Structure formats: C-alpha cells, structure tokens
Amino acid sequence: MHKKRAVMLDTQYRMIAIAEKLASTKIEQKGIVILSPYNAQVSEIKEALKRKKLEQITVTTITKSQGSEWSYVIISTVCSLPSEKIVREPDGSWLSKHLGFVGDPNQINVGITRAKEGLCIIGDLELLSCGGSWRELLEHYKLHNAVTDADKITVCAN
C-alpha cells in the first residue's frame, strides 16, 4: 500500500473512532462533524460511518463548512512525513509541497472556528509545527494541556 494512502486510512480510523466515542454518549450525531481538506477522504469517511450506522454525522470539506457550526468538530489534516524528512526551517516551496492548503491560515481559521463545544485536530504534530500558523496554534494548545495522542482521547458523558 502506498505510504500516503496508509496515513490517510489511519487518520480516517482515528477520526471515526473519536466520532463513535462522541456518539456513544448523550451527544447527538447531528451535532458532530468530521472535516477534511479532501473530497476523496470525505467520501470514504461517509461510507465508513454509514456501515457503522453513524450516517447522521456530517462529513464535509473544510471549505464547504464555512458559515456552519457544530457542537463537536473533528478535523483531519491528512499530511504526514517521517521525522527524518521534516525540514527544521522550511522555505515556502517546501511548506507548499508538504502542507499545501492545510497550512493556509484561512483554512485553519475556518476549520477551528466551526466548533461550539469541542475540537479535535488529527495530524502530524511535528510536520504541522513547521508552518507558522499551525506552530502558534499548537503552542497555544500545548500551554493549555490540549495536545495529546489520538489514541488517548477520552469522551465524558454530559
């Protein structure tokens, strides 16, 4: 399997697992959204949720989500690289190649401002930290103990 495809599937698995945890509490499926920058990933996640009887969870692209709000937002950044391939002080072309529009401050803003109660961002912390906007945002979240491994995320019933 192609490495990028494996990363995308792993990301999808993690997002769906978190959505399942949320839906297993008193949170209505309609109050949950999964955002991805890519239409192909949106389609695959919708199919996976349908198989799990979670089709009322909204799945859409970050761009199409603009103007809407949900109680809980799960964002996929999809991009990932092995640590040895991450450049410590990248130039614009390197960032464009490896982060693409995921690193666009406007896209970041649209994604993170859709959540009313809870936000979960799934991504490669080391790679995202190369982009200025992501680095600032992640540092802010770290200061507030809001960064953890996706497998360690817990959901408490209200």
DSSP file (Angstrom, degrees, kcal/mol; ACC not computed):
  #  RESIDUE AA STRUCTURE BP1 BP2  ACC     N-H-->O    O-->H-N    N-H-->O    O-->H-N    TCO  KAPPA ALPHA  PHI   PSI    X-CA   Y-CA   Z-CA
    1    1 A M              0   0    0      0, 0.0     5,-0.0     0, 0.0     2,-0.0   0.000 360.0 360.0 360.0 138.2    0.0    0.0    0.0
    2    2 A H     >  -     0   0    0      1,-0.1     4,-2.1     2,-0.0     3,-0.2  -0.347 360.0-125.2 -60.4 139.5    1.2    3.5   -0.9
    3    3 A K  H  > S+     0   0    0      1,-0.2     4,-2.1     2,-0.2     5,-0.2   0.878 108.8  50.5 -59.6 -42.5    2.5    5.3    2.3
    4    4 A K  H  > S+     0   0    0      1,-0.2     4,-2.3     2,-0.2    -1,-0.2   0.879 109.8  51.8 -64.3 -36.3    0.2    8.4    1.8
    5    5 A R  H  > S+     0   0    0      2,-0.2     4,-2.5     1,-0.2    -1,-0.2   0.903 108.2  51.4 -65.4 -40.9   -2.8    6.1    1.5
    6    6 A A  H  X S+     0   0    0     -4,-2.1     4,-2.3     2,-0.2    -2,-0.2   0.898 110.2  49.2 -63.0 -41.0   -1.8    4.3    4.7
    7    7 A V  H  X S+     0   0    0     -4,-2.1     4,-2.6     2,-0.2    -2,-0.2   0.915 110.8  50.3 -63.8 -43.3   -1.6    7.6    6.5
    8    8 A M  H  X S+     0   0    0     -4,-2.3     4,-2.5     1,-0.2    -2,-0.2   0.912 111.6  47.7 -63.1 -42.3   -5.0    8.6    5.2
    9    9 A L  H  X S+     0   0    0     -4,-2.5     4,-2.6     2,-0.2    -1,-0.2   0.896 111.7  50.0 -65.9 -39.6   -6.6    5.4    6.3
   10   10 A D  H  X S+     0   0    0     -4,-2.3     4,-2.2     2,-0.2    -2,-0.2   0.913 111.6  48.9 -64.0 -42.5   -5.0    5.6    9.7
   11   11 A T  H  X S+     0   0    0     -4,-2.6     4,-2.5     2,-0.2    -2,-0.2   0.925 111.2  49.8 -61.3 -45.5   -6.3    9.2   10.0
   12   12 A Q  H  X S+     0   0    0     -4,-2.5     4,-2.7     1,-0.2     5,-0.2   0.919 109.1  52.1 -60.1 -44.9   -9.8    8.1    9.0
   13   13 A Y  H  X S+     0   0    0     -4,-2.6     4,-2.3     1,-0.2    -1,-0.2   0.925 111.4  47.0 -57.4 -46.1   -9.7    5.3   11.5
   14   14 A R  H  X S+     0   0    0     -4,-2.2     4,-2.0     2,-0.2    -1,-0.2   0.904 112.6  48.5 -65.6 -42.3   -8.8    7.7   14.3
   15   15 A M  H  X S+     0   0    0     -4,-2.5     4,-2.5     1,-0.2    -1,-0.2   0.924 112.7  47.9 -64.8 -43.2  -11.5   10.2   13.3
   16   16 A I  H  X S+     0   0    0     -4,-2.7     4,-2.5     1,-0.2    -2,-0.2   0.892 109.6  53.3 -65.4 -39.1  -14.2    7.6   13.1
   17   17 A A  H  X S+     0   0    0     -4,-2.3     4,-2.0    -5,-0.2    -1,-0.2   0.904 110.8  46.5 -62.3 -41.0  -13.2    6.2   16.5
   18   18 A I  H  X S+     0   0    0     -4,-2.0     4,-2.4     2,-0.2    -2,-0.2   0.909 111.5  51.1 -67.8 -42.0  -13.5    9.6   18.1
   19   19 A A  H  X S+     0   0    0     -4,-2.5     4,-2.7     1,-0.2    -2,-0.2   0.895 109.4  51.6 -61.5 -39.6  -16.8   10.2   16.4
   20   20 A E  H  X S+     0   0    0     -4,-2.5     4,-1.5     2,-0.2    -1,-0.2   0.906 108.4  51.2 -63.0 -41.8  -18.0    6.8   17.7
   21   21 A K  H  < S+     0   0    0     -4,-2.0     4,-0.3     2,-0.2    -2,-0.2   0.924 112.4  46.4 -61.1 -44.4  -16.9    7.8   21.2
   22   22 A L  H ><>S+     0   0    0     -4,-2.4     3,-1.5     1,-0.2     5,-0.8   0.936 112.8  49.0 -62.8 -46.2  -18.8   11.1   21.0
   23   23 A A  H 3<5S+     0   0    0     -4,-2.7    -1,-0.2     1,-0.3    -2,-0.2   0.712 100.7  65.4 -69.0 -20.2  -22.0    9.4   19.6
   24   24 A S  T 3<5S+     0   0    0     -4,-1.5    -1,-0.3    -3,-0.2    -2,-0.2   0.569 100.7  59.6 -79.8  -7.1  -21.9    6.7   22.3
   25   25 A T  T < 5S-     0   0    0     -3,-1.5   132,-0.1    -4,-0.3    -3,-0.0  -0.123 118.1 -74.1 -97.4-158.7  -22.6    9.5   24.9
   26   26 A K  T   5S+     0   0    0     -2,-0.1     2,-0.4     2,-0.1    -3,-0.1   0.405  94.5 117.6 -81.1   3.6  -25.6   11.8   25.0
   27   27 A I      < -     0   0    0     -5,-0.8     2,-0.2     1,-0.1    -2,-0.1  -0.584  67.1-126.3 -76.9 127.3  -24.2   13.8   22.1
   28   28 A E    >   -     0   0    0     -2,-0.4     3,-1.8     1,-0.1     4,-0.1  -0.471  12.4-126.9 -72.3 142.4  -26.5   13.7   19.0
   29   29 A Q  G >  S+     0   0    0      1,-0.3     3,-1.9     2,-0.2    29,-0.5   0.857 109.0  63.3 -56.0 -36.3  -24.9   12.6   15.8
   30   30 A K  G 3  S+     0   0    0      1,-0.3    -1,-0.3    27,-0.2    41,-0.1   0.679  95.7  60.4 -65.3 -16.4  -26.2   15.8   14.1
   31   31 A G  G <  S+     0   0    0     -3,-1.8    41,-2.8    39,-0.1    40,-0.4   0.348  94.4  79.6 -90.9   6.1  -24.0   17.8   16.5
   32   32 A I  E <   -a   72   0A   0     -3,-1.9    26,-1.9    39,-0.2     2,-0.4  -0.922  55.3-178.0-117.9 138.0  -20.8   16.2   15.2
   33   33 A V  E     -ab  73  58A   0     39,-2.2    41,-2.4    -2,-0.4     2,-0.5  -0.991  16.1-153.9-132.1 144.6  -18.9   17.0   12.0
   34   34 A I  E     -ab  74  59A   0     24,-2.4    26,-2.0    -2,-0.4     2,-0.4  -0.985  19.1-162.0-112.9 123.5  -15.7   15.5   10.5
   35   35 A L  E     +ab  75  60A   0     39,-3.2    41,-2.9    -2,-0.5    26,-0.2  -0.892  12.8 173.0-110.4 135.7  -13.8   18.0    8.3
   36   36 A S  E     - b   0  61A   0     24,-1.7    26,-1.2    -2,-0.4    27,-0.2  -0.974  35.8-134.7-134.7 149.8  -11.2   17.0    5.8
   37   37 A P  S    S+     0   0    0      0, 0.0     2,-0.4     0, 0.0    24,-0.1   0.655  88.2  68.8 -75.4 -12.4   -9.4   19.1    3.2
   38   38 A Y     >  -     0   0    0      1,-0.1     4,-1.9    22,-0.1     3,-0.2  -0.911  67.0-149.0-120.6 131.6  -10.1   16.5    0.5
   39   39 A N  H  > S+     0   0    0     -2,-0.4     4,-2.4     1,-0.2     5,-0.2   0.861 100.1  57.9 -58.1 -39.4  -13.3   15.3   -1.2
   40   40 A A  H  > S+     0   0    0      1,-0.2     4,-1.9     2,-0.2    -1,-0.2   0.915 108.0  45.8 -61.6 -42.8  -11.9   11.8   -1.6
   41   41 A Q  H  > S+     0   0    0      2,-0.2     4,-2.5     1,-0.2     5,-0.2   0.886 109.3  56.1 -67.7 -37.6  -11.4   11.4    2.1
   42   42 A V  H  X S+     0   0    0     -4,-1.9     4,-2.4     1,-0.2    -2,-0.2   0.938 108.3  48.1 -57.1 -47.8  -14.9   12.9    2.8
   43   43 A S  H  X S+     0   0    0     -4,-2.4     4,-2.0     1,-0.2    -1,-0.2   0.909 112.2  48.2 -61.3 -43.9  -16.5   10.2    0.6
   44   44 A E  H  X S+     0   0    0     -4,-1.9     4,-2.2     1,-0.2    -1,-0.2   0.890 111.7  49.1 -66.1 -39.9  -14.6    7.4    2.2
   45   45 A I  H  X S+     0   0    0     -4,-2.5     4,-2.7     2,-0.2     5,-0.2   0.909 108.5  53.8 -67.0 -41.3  -15.4    8.6    5.7
   46   46 A K  H  X S+     0   0    0     -4,-2.4     4,-2.1    -5,-0.2    -2,-0.2   0.921 109.9  48.1 -57.8 -44.2  -19.1    8.9    4.8
   47   47 A E  H  X S+     0   0    0     -4,-2.0     4,-1.9     2,-0.2    -1,-0.2   0.917 112.0  48.9 -62.5 -44.2  -19.1    5.3    3.6
   48   48 A A  H  X S+     0   0    0     -4,-2.2     4,-1.0     1,-0.2    -2,-0.2   0.903 111.9  48.5 -64.2 -41.5  -17.4    4.0    6.8
   49   49 A L  H  <>S+     0   0    0     -4,-2.7     5,-3.1     1,-0.2     3,-0.3   0.877 107.8  55.3 -66.4 -37.1  -19.8    5.9    9.0
   50   50 A K  H ><5S+     0   0    0     -4,-2.1     3,-1.5     1,-0.2     5,-0.2   0.905 105.1  52.6 -61.3 -42.0  -22.8    4.5    7.1
   51   51 A R  H 3<5S+     0   0    0     -4,-1.9    -1,-0.2     1,-0.3    -2,-0.2   0.783 110.9  48.3 -63.5 -26.8  -21.5    1.0    7.7
   52   52 A K  T 3<5S-     0   0    0     -4,-1.0    -1,-0.3    -3,-0.3    -2,-0.2   0.276 117.6-112.4 -97.4   9.9  -21.4    1.8   11.5
   53   53 A K  T < 5S+     0   0    0     -3,-1.5    -3,-0.2     1,-0.1     3,-0.1   0.846  86.5 118.2  62.1  36.1  -24.9    3.3   11.5
   54   54 A L    > < +     0   0    0     -5,-3.1     3,-1.6    -8,-0.1    -4,-0.2  -0.146  22.6 130.8-119.4  35.4  -23.5    6.8   12.1
   55   55 A E  T 3   +     0   0    0      1,-0.3    -5,-0.1    -6,-0.3    -1,-0.1   0.564  59.8  70.5 -72.9  -7.5  -24.8    8.4    8.9
   56   56 A Q  T 3  S+     0   0    0     -3,-0.1     2,-0.4    -7,-0.1    -1,-0.3   0.585  75.3  99.6 -83.8  -8.3  -26.2   11.4   10.7
   57   57 A I  S <  S-     0   0    0     -3,-1.6     2,-0.2   -26,-0.1   -24,-0.2  -0.652  81.0-123.7 -74.2 128.7  -22.7   12.7   11.5
   58   58 A T  E     -b   33   0A   0    -26,-1.9   -24,-2.4   -29,-0.5     2,-0.4  -0.540  27.9-173.6 -75.4 137.6  -21.9   15.4    9.0
   59   59 A V  E     +b   34   0A   0     -2,-0.2     2,-0.3   -26,-0.2   -24,-0.2  -0.988  23.4 135.9-131.6 123.0  -18.7   14.8    6.9
   60   60 A T  E     -b   35   0A   0    -26,-2.0   -24,-1.7    -2,-0.4     2,-0.1  -0.928  53.0 -81.9-154.3 174.1  -17.6   17.7    4.6
   61   61 A T  E  >  -b   36   0A   0     -2,-0.3     4,-1.1   -26,-0.2   -22,-0.0  -0.464  38.9-116.2 -81.3 160.2  -14.6   19.6    3.4
   62   62 A I  H >> S+     0   0    0    -26,-1.2     3,-0.5     1,-0.2     4,-0.5   0.920 116.2  52.4 -60.2 -44.2  -13.2   22.5    5.5
   63   63 A T  H >4 S+     0   0    0      1,-0.2     3,-1.2   -27,-0.2    -1,-0.2   0.920 109.0  48.1 -59.9 -46.2  -14.1   24.9    2.7
   64   64 A K  H 34 S+     0   0    0      1,-0.2    -1,-0.2     3,-0.0    -2,-0.2   0.681 102.0  65.9 -70.4 -16.7  -17.7   23.8    2.4
   65   65 A S  H X< S+     0   0    0     -4,-1.1     3,-2.5    -3,-0.5    -1,-0.2   0.640  71.5 123.1 -79.0 -13.3  -18.1   24.0    6.2
   66   66 A Q  T << S+     0   0    0     -3,-1.2     3,-0.1    -4,-0.5    45,-0.0  -0.225  75.8  20.8 -55.0 131.3  -17.7   27.8    6.2
   67   67 A G  T 3  S+     0   0    0      1,-0.3    -1,-0.3    43,-0.1     2,-0.2   0.262 107.0  97.3  93.8 -10.4  -20.7   29.5    7.7
   68   68 A S    <   -     0   0    0     -3,-2.5    -1,-0.3     2,-0.0     2,-0.3  -0.710  53.3-159.5-108.1 160.9  -21.9   26.4    9.7
   69   69 A E        -     0   0    0     -2,-0.2     2,-0.3    -3,-0.1    46,-0.2  -0.983   6.7-175.8-137.1 149.9  -21.3   25.4   13.3
   70   70 A W  E     - c   0 115A   0     44,-2.4    46,-2.1    -2,-0.3    47,-0.4  -0.935  35.7-119.3-135.8 160.3  -21.5   22.1   15.1
   71   71 A S  E    S+     0   0A   0    -40,-0.4    46,-2.6    -2,-0.3    47,-2.2   0.938 102.3  27.3 -64.1 -45.5  -21.1   21.2   18.8
   72   72 A Y  E     -ac  32 118A   0    -41,-2.8   -39,-2.2    45,-0.2     2,-0.4  -0.974  69.7-168.6-127.2 130.4  -18.1   18.9   18.1
   73   73 A V  E     -ac  33 119A   0     45,-2.5    47,-2.5    -2,-0.4     2,-0.5  -0.963   5.6-169.5-121.5 130.8  -15.6   19.2   15.3
   74   74 A I  E     -ac  34 120A   0    -41,-2.4   -39,-3.2    -2,-0.4     2,-0.4  -0.985  14.7-163.6-116.9 121.1  -13.0   16.6   14.3
   75   75 A I  E     -ac  35 121A   0     45,-3.3    47,-3.5    -2,-0.5     2,-0.5  -0.896   8.4-155.1-112.2 133.2  -10.5   17.9   11.7
   76   76 A S  E     - c   0 122A   0    -41,-2.9    47,-0.2    -2,-0.4     3,-0.1  -0.897  12.1-178.2-100.2 131.2   -8.2   15.8    9.6
   77   77 A T        -     0   0    0     45,-2.2     2,-3.7    -2,-0.5    46,-0.1   0.539  18.6-167.1-100.1 -10.8   -5.0   17.5    8.3
   78   78 A V        +     0   0    0     44,-0.5   -67,-0.1   -71,-0.1    -1,-0.1  -0.134  45.2 113.6  61.5 -47.9   -4.1   14.2    6.4
   79   79 A C        +     0   0    0     -2,-3.7    45,-0.8    20,-0.1     2,-0.3  -0.185  36.9 160.3 -63.8 145.2   -0.5   15.3    5.7
   80   80 A S        -     0   0    0     43,-0.1   -73,-0.1    18,-0.1   -72,-0.1  -0.980  15.5-177.4-160.1 151.1    2.4   13.4    7.3
   81   81 A L        -     0   0    0     -2,-0.3    46,-0.1   -77,-0.0    45,-0.1  -0.987  37.9 -98.2-146.9 149.7    6.1   12.8    6.9
   82   82 A P    >   -     0   0    0      0, 0.0     3,-2.1     0, 0.0     4,-0.4  -0.434  41.8-113.3 -64.1 147.3    8.7   10.7    8.6
   83   83 A S  G >  S+     0   0    0      1,-0.3     3,-1.5     2,-0.2     0, 0.0   0.843 114.4  60.1 -51.4 -39.7   10.7   12.8   11.1
   84   84 A E  G 3  S+     0   0    0      1,-0.3    -1,-0.3     3,-0.0     0, 0.0   0.669 104.2  50.9 -68.5 -14.4   13.9   12.4    9.1
   85   85 A K  G <  S+     0   0    0     -3,-2.1     2,-0.5     2,-0.1    -1,-0.3   0.445  85.1 104.7 -99.8  -1.4   12.3   14.1    6.1
   86   86 A I    <   -     0   0    0     -3,-1.5     2,-0.4    -4,-0.4    41,-0.0  -0.705  66.7-139.3 -86.0 126.4   11.0   17.1    8.0
   87   87 A V        -     0   0    0     -2,-0.5    -2,-0.1     1,-0.1    -3,-0.0  -0.699   3.4-146.7 -85.5 130.5   13.0   20.3    7.4
   88   88 A R  S    S+     0   0    0     -2,-0.4    -1,-0.1     1,-0.3    -2,-0.0   0.850  94.6  24.5 -69.3 -36.0   13.5   22.3   10.6
   89   89 A E  S    S-     0   0    0      0, 0.0    -1,-0.3     0, 0.0    41,-0.0  -0.661  88.9-171.4-128.3  76.3   13.4   25.8    8.9
   90   90 A P        -     0   0    0      0, 0.0     2,-0.1     0, 0.0    -4,-0.0  -0.302  14.4-134.6 -73.6 150.4   11.4   25.2    5.7
   91   91 A D     >  -     0   0    0      1,-0.1     4,-2.3    -2,-0.0     5,-0.2  -0.418  36.8 -91.6 -91.4 176.9   11.0   27.7    2.9
   92   92 A G  H  > S+     0   0    0      1,-0.2     4,-2.5     2,-0.2     5,-0.2   0.851 123.9  52.0 -59.3 -39.2    7.7   28.5    1.2
   93   93 A S  H  > S+     0   0    0      2,-0.2     4,-2.1     1,-0.2    -1,-0.2   0.886 109.7  49.5 -69.4 -36.4    8.0   25.9   -1.5
   94   94 A W  H  > S+     0   0    0     -3,-0.2     4,-2.4     2,-0.2     5,-0.3   0.934 113.3  47.0 -65.2 -45.0    8.8   23.1    1.0
   95   95 A L  H  X>S+     0   0    0     -4,-2.3     4,-3.0     1,-0.2     5,-1.4   0.907 111.5  51.3 -62.0 -42.0    5.7   24.1    3.1
   96   96 A S  H  <5S+     0   0    0     -4,-2.5     4,-0.3     3,-0.2    -1,-0.2   0.902 112.6  46.4 -62.3 -40.8    3.6   24.3   -0.1
   97   97 A K  H  <5S+     0   0    0     -4,-2.1    -2,-0.2    -5,-0.2    -1,-0.2   0.895 124.6  29.5 -68.2 -41.2    4.6   20.8   -1.1
   98   98 A H  H  <5S+     0   0    0     -4,-2.4    -2,-0.2    -5,-0.1    -3,-0.2   0.711 135.0  24.4 -99.9 -22.8    4.2   19.1    2.3
   99   99 A L  T ><5S+     0   0    0     -4,-3.0     3,-1.8    -5,-0.3     4,-0.3   0.694  81.2 173.6-109.0 -30.6    1.4   21.1    3.9
  100  100 A G  G > <S-     0   0    0     -5,-1.4     3,-1.5    -4,-0.3     4,-0.1  -0.234  72.0 -19.2  56.6-143.8   -0.4   22.5    0.9
  101  101 A F  G >  S+     0   0    0      1,-0.3     3,-1.0     2,-0.2    -1,-0.3   0.575 126.4  79.6 -75.7  -5.5   -3.6   24.4    1.6
  102  102 A V  G <  S+     0   0    0     -3,-1.8    -1,-0.3     1,-0.2    -2,-0.2   0.797  94.2  51.0 -63.5 -27.3   -3.7   22.6    5.0
  103  103 A G  G <  S+     0   0    0     -3,-1.5    30,-0.3    -4,-0.3    -1,-0.2   0.462  81.4 117.0 -88.7  -1.7   -1.2   25.2    6.1
  104  104 A D    <>  -     0   0    0     -3,-1.0     4,-2.4    -5,-0.2     3,-0.4  -0.538  63.9-142.1 -69.4 121.2   -3.3   28.2    4.8
  105  105 A P  H  > S+     0   0    0      0, 0.0     4,-2.4     0, 0.0    -1,-0.2   0.826 101.1  54.5 -55.2 -33.2   -4.2   30.4    7.8
  106  106 A N  H  > S+     0   0    0      2,-0.2     4,-2.5     1,-0.2     5,-0.2   0.910 108.8  47.1 -67.9 -41.1   -7.6   31.0    6.3
  107  107 A Q  H  > S+     0   0    0     -3,-0.4     4,-2.5    -6,-0.2    -1,-0.2   0.904 112.4  50.4 -64.9 -41.5   -8.3   27.2    6.1
  108  108 A I  H  X S+     0   0    0     -4,-2.4     4,-2.6     2,-0.2     5,-0.3   0.942 111.6  48.6 -60.2 -47.8   -7.1   26.7    9.6
  109  109 A N  H  X S+     0   0    0     -4,-2.4     4,-1.6    -5,-0.2    -2,-0.2   0.920 111.0  49.2 -60.0 -46.6   -9.3   29.5   10.9
  110  110 A V  H  < S+     0   0    0     -4,-2.5     4,-0.2     1,-0.2    -1,-0.2   0.943 113.9  47.2 -59.4 -47.5  -12.4   28.2    9.1
  111  111 A G  H >< S+     0   0    0     -4,-2.5     3,-1.1     1,-0.2     4,-0.2   0.932 114.6  42.4 -61.3 -49.5  -11.8   24.7   10.4
  112  112 A I  H >< S+     0   0    0     -4,-2.6     3,-0.6     1,-0.2    -1,-0.2   0.713 108.5  59.2 -76.8 -18.6  -11.2   25.5   14.1
  113  113 A T  T 3< S+     0   0    0     -4,-1.6    -1,-0.2    -5,-0.3    -2,-0.2   0.343  85.6  77.9 -93.0   9.2  -14.0   28.1   14.3
  114  114 A R  T <  S+     0   0    0     -3,-1.1   -44,-2.4    -4,-0.2     2,-0.3   0.668  76.7  92.0 -84.0 -17.9  -16.8   25.6   13.4
  115  115 A A  E <   +c   70   0A   0     -3,-0.6   -44,-0.2    -4,-0.2   -43,-0.1  -0.622  44.7 178.0 -88.1 132.4  -16.8   24.1   16.9
  116  116 A K  E    S+     0   0A   0    -46,-2.1   -45,-0.2    -2,-0.3    -1,-0.1   0.760  85.5   4.7 -95.6 -32.4  -19.1   25.3   19.7
  117  117 A E  E    S+     0   0A   0    -46,-2.6     2,-0.3   -47,-0.4   -45,-0.2   0.710 126.8  18.8-124.3 -36.4  -18.1   22.9   22.4
  118  118 A G  E     -c   72   0A   0    -47,-2.2   -45,-2.5   -48,-0.2     2,-0.4  -0.999  50.9-168.8-148.5 142.2  -15.2   20.6   21.4
  119  119 A L  E     -c   73   0A   0     -2,-0.3     2,-0.4   -47,-0.2   -45,-0.2  -0.995   3.1-177.5-132.0 133.1  -12.5   20.5   18.8
  120  120 A C  E     -c   74   0A   0    -47,-2.5   -45,-3.3    -2,-0.4     2,-0.5  -0.989   6.4-166.1-131.9 123.7  -10.2   17.6   17.8
  121  121 A I  E     -c   75   0A   0     -2,-0.4     2,-0.6   -47,-0.2   -45,-0.2  -0.945   4.9-160.1-112.1 121.9   -7.5   18.0   15.2
  122  122 A I  E     +c   76   0A   0    -47,-3.5   -45,-2.2    -2,-0.5   -44,-0.5  -0.897  39.4 110.2-102.7 120.6   -5.9   14.8   13.9
  123  123 A G  S    S-     0   0    0     -2,-0.6     2,-1.0   -47,-0.2    27,-0.1  -0.989  73.9 -70.5-173.0 175.1   -2.5   15.4   12.3
  124  124 A D     >  -     0   0    0    -45,-0.8     4,-3.1    -2,-0.3     5,-0.3  -0.732  40.4-161.1 -83.4 101.9    1.3   15.0   12.3
  125  125 A L  H  > S+     0   0    0     -2,-1.0     4,-2.0     1,-0.2    -1,-0.2   0.878  87.7  49.6 -54.1 -44.8    2.3   17.4   15.2
  126  126 A E  H  4 S+     0   0    0      2,-0.2     4,-0.3     1,-0.2    -1,-0.2   0.913 115.3  42.5 -65.0 -43.6    5.9   17.6   14.0
  127  127 A L  H >4 S+     0   0    0      1,-0.2     3,-1.8     2,-0.2     4,-0.4   0.938 113.7  50.7 -69.7 -46.7    5.0   18.4   10.4
  128  128 A L  H >< S+     0   0    0     -4,-3.1     3,-1.6     1,-0.3     7,-0.4   0.865 100.8  64.7 -59.2 -35.3    2.2   20.8   11.3
  129  129 A S  T 3< S+     0   0    0     -4,-2.0    -1,-0.3    -5,-0.3    -2,-0.2   0.624  87.7  71.0 -65.6 -12.1    4.6   22.7   13.6
  130  130 A C  T <  S+     0   0    0     -3,-1.8     2,-0.3    -4,-0.3    -1,-0.3   0.793  85.4  78.1 -72.3 -28.1    6.7   23.6   10.6
  131  131 A G  S <> S-     0   0    0     -3,-1.6     4,-3.1    -4,-0.4     5,-0.2  -0.671  83.8-133.0 -85.2 135.9    4.0   26.0    9.4
  132  132 A G  H  > S+     0   0    0     -2,-0.3     4,-2.2     1,-0.2     5,-0.2   0.892 103.2  45.0 -55.8 -47.5    3.9   29.3   11.2
  133  133 A S  H  > S+     0   0    0    -30,-0.3     4,-2.3     1,-0.2    -1,-0.2   0.927 116.6  45.5 -65.9 -44.3    0.1   29.4   11.9
  134  134 A W  H  > S+     0   0    0     -6,-0.2     4,-3.3     2,-0.2     5,-0.3   0.911 110.6  54.5 -64.1 -41.4    0.0   25.8   13.0
  135  135 A R  H  X S+     0   0    0     -4,-3.1     4,-2.3    -7,-0.4    -2,-0.2   0.934 111.1  44.9 -58.7 -47.0    3.1   26.3   15.2
  136  136 A E  H  X S+     0   0    0     -4,-2.2     4,-2.0    -5,-0.2    -1,-0.2   0.919 115.4  47.2 -63.0 -44.4    1.4   29.2   17.0
  137  137 A L  H  X S+     0   0    0     -4,-2.3     4,-2.4     1,-0.2    -2,-0.2   0.927 113.3  47.5 -64.1 -45.5   -1.9   27.4   17.4
  138  138 A L  H  X S+     0   0    0     -4,-3.3     4,-2.6     2,-0.2    -1,-0.2   0.872 109.7  53.0 -66.7 -36.8   -0.2   24.2   18.6
  139  139 A E  H  X S+     0   0    0     -4,-2.3     4,-2.2    -5,-0.3    -1,-0.2   0.916 109.3  50.2 -62.5 -41.9    1.9   26.1   21.1
  140  140 A H  H  X S+     0   0    0     -4,-2.0     4,-0.9     1,-0.2    -2,-0.2   0.937 112.3  46.6 -59.7 -47.5   -1.2   27.7   22.5
  141  141 A Y  H  <>S+     0   0    0     -4,-2.4     5,-3.0     1,-0.2     3,-0.5   0.881 110.1  53.5 -64.0 -38.3   -3.0   24.3   22.8
  142  142 A K  H ><5S+     0   0    0     -4,-2.6     3,-2.0     1,-0.2    -1,-0.2   0.906 103.4  56.8 -62.6 -41.1    0.1   22.8   24.5
  143  143 A L  H 3<5S+     0   0    0     -4,-2.2    -1,-0.2     1,-0.3    -2,-0.2   0.780 110.7  45.1 -59.8 -26.1    0.1   25.6   27.1
  144  144 A H  T 3<5S-     0   0    0     -4,-0.9    -1,-0.3    -3,-0.5    -2,-0.2   0.088 116.7-113.1-105.0  20.9   -3.4   24.6   27.9
  145  145 A N  T < 5S+     0   0    0     -3,-2.0    -3,-0.2     1,-0.1    -2,-0.1   0.858  78.1 130.9  50.5  40.9   -2.7   20.9   28.0
  146  146 A A      < +     0   0    0     -5,-3.0     2,-0.5    -8,-0.1    -4,-0.2   0.124  41.5  88.4-110.9  19.7   -4.9   20.4   25.0
  147  147 A V        +     0   0    0     -6,-0.3     2,-0.3    -5,-0.2    -9,-0.0  -0.979  49.4 142.0-120.4 128.0   -2.5   18.3   22.9
  148  148 A T        -     0   0    0     -2,-0.5     2,-0.2     5,-0.0     5,-0.1  -0.940  55.5 -77.9-151.7 171.1   -2.4   14.5   23.2
  149  149 A D    >   -     0   0    0     -2,-0.3     3,-2.0     1,-0.1     4,-0.3  -0.550  43.4-122.0 -72.7 141.0   -2.0   11.4   21.1
  150  150 A A  G >  S+     0   0    0      1,-0.3     3,-1.2    -2,-0.2    -1,-0.1   0.820 111.4  59.0 -56.3 -33.5   -5.2   10.5   19.2
  151  151 A D  G 3  S+     0   0    0      1,-0.2    -1,-0.3     3,-0.0    -2,-0.0   0.661 101.1  56.1 -71.1 -14.6   -5.4    7.1   21.0
  152  152 A K  G <  S+     0   0    0     -3,-2.0    -1,-0.2     2,-0.1     2,-0.2   0.406  76.9 120.5 -98.0   1.5   -5.5    8.8   24.4
  153  153 A I    <   -     0   0    0     -3,-1.2     2,-0.3    -4,-0.3    -3,-0.0  -0.488  42.6-170.2 -70.9 131.3   -8.6   10.9   23.7
  154  154 A T        -     0   0    0     -2,-0.2     2,-0.4  -133,-0.0    -2,-0.1  -0.877  12.0-148.1-119.4 155.4  -11.4   10.2   26.1
  155  155 A V        -     0   0    0     -2,-0.3     2,-0.4  -134,-0.0    -2,-0.0  -0.990   9.0-153.9-125.2 127.9  -15.0   11.4   25.9
  156  156 A C        -     0   0    0     -2,-0.4     2,-0.2  -131,-0.0  -131,-0.1  -0.838  21.6-117.9-102.9 138.9  -17.1   12.1   29.0
  157  157 A A              0   0    0     -2,-0.4  -135,-0.0     1,-0.1  -132,-0.0  -0.490 360.0 360.0 -71.0 141.0  -20.9   11.8   29.0
  158  158 A N              0   0    0     -2,-0.2    -1,-0.1     0, 0.0    -2,-0.0   0.478 360.0 360.0 -75.1 360.0  -22.6   15.1   29.9
